[in-house]
């Protein structure tokens, strides 16, 4: 879920789905291969019968059925502190970032390049 979630800084709290996830929600699901994955819901298809999901760095969509969903992220902790639900960062990734899906990889590469220019870090 990079760039929103970073494995070295963040933890998530999950809840059992009480209702179908909606656009922008982060879900934990099990792929047919058995692998557990956190991805964001991009689109709900057929009245909640199928969910199209993707990682925040990715552009490709993956189909997830309701019976594959194990939980919905209900909280994010960054560097040991809870990230408020109304944080600007969360709003950006739930809304505009989904809209930018077709061009977000080049945008992220540009941002990393600019960061490297100014800090020397990758």
N, C-alpha and C positions, 0 to 999 in steps of 0.2 A: 504493500500500500504506500510505498514511497511515491511522492515526496511528503504526503500528509502524515503517515506514520513511519517512524524510524525505529528499527529494532533495538538500537542501542540507547534510546531515550524514552520510548513510549511503551505503555501497557494499555490494554483495553479491558473493559468490563462488558460482559455479555449477559443477555437475558434471553429466556426462551421466547420464541415468537408467540405473542398473544393475538396478533393480527398480521396479515401479510405485510412484508416490508414495502416501503414506497421509494420512489426515485430519490437518490441521494443517501439512502441508508447503507451502512456497511454491514454485510452479513458474513457469518462463518458458515461454510457449506462443505460437504464432502463430495469430491468428484467421483465419477464412476470408478476411477482407478483406486479410490480409497484415500487419496491425499486430501488433507484439510486446507482450506484456502479462505482468506479474508479478501473480499472484493466489494466494490460499491455497486449498488443497483442503478442502472442507467435507464431502464425502461421496464414497465410491467406490461406483459402481453396476455391477451385473452383473459381478462378479469382475474388476474392473479394466478393463472395456470402455469405460466412460465415467466421467469425473470431473466432479463439480459443484464449481465454484470461485467465489470472490468476492473482491473487494478488502476490506481491513479496515475501510473506511469504509462500504462498500455493504451492501445487504440482498439485492439481486437475485442469483440464481444463474445461472451460465453453464455450458453443457455443453462439455466438452473431451474429444476423443478422444485415445488414446495417441499416434497419429502426429502430433499437433499439438504435443506436448510436446518442448521443445528442451533443457531443463535443470531441475535441482532446486537450490534454494538450499541450500548446505552451510555457509555462513558469512556473518556480517553484521559489517561494520566501522562503528562509530559514532564520528564525530569522530576518525578515524584510529586507533582502538583496537578490537581484536576484541571482539565481544560474546560472552561465554561461552555455550555451548550450554545450560547449566543456569541462565541468568539468569532472574530472576523475570519480567521483561518478556516474554521469549520464551515462557515457560510460560503466562503469562496469555493471550497472543494465540493460542497453539496449542490452548488448552483452553476456559477460561471464556468468552473473547471469541467463540468460535464458537457456543457455547450461547446467548449474548446477541444473536445476529444479528438477530432480529426487532425488538429495541428499542435497538440500539446507536446509531443515528443520533440519536435524542432524548437519549441519555446523553452523546454527544459534544458536542452542542449545549449541554447543561446545563454540562458541564465547561468549555467555552470561555467561556460566560457568567460562570461563577464565576471563572475565571482573569482575565477582563477586569475584573471588579469589584475584585479584589485588586491587579492589576498595571497596569491601564489598557491592556494589550496584547491584541491579537486573536490 
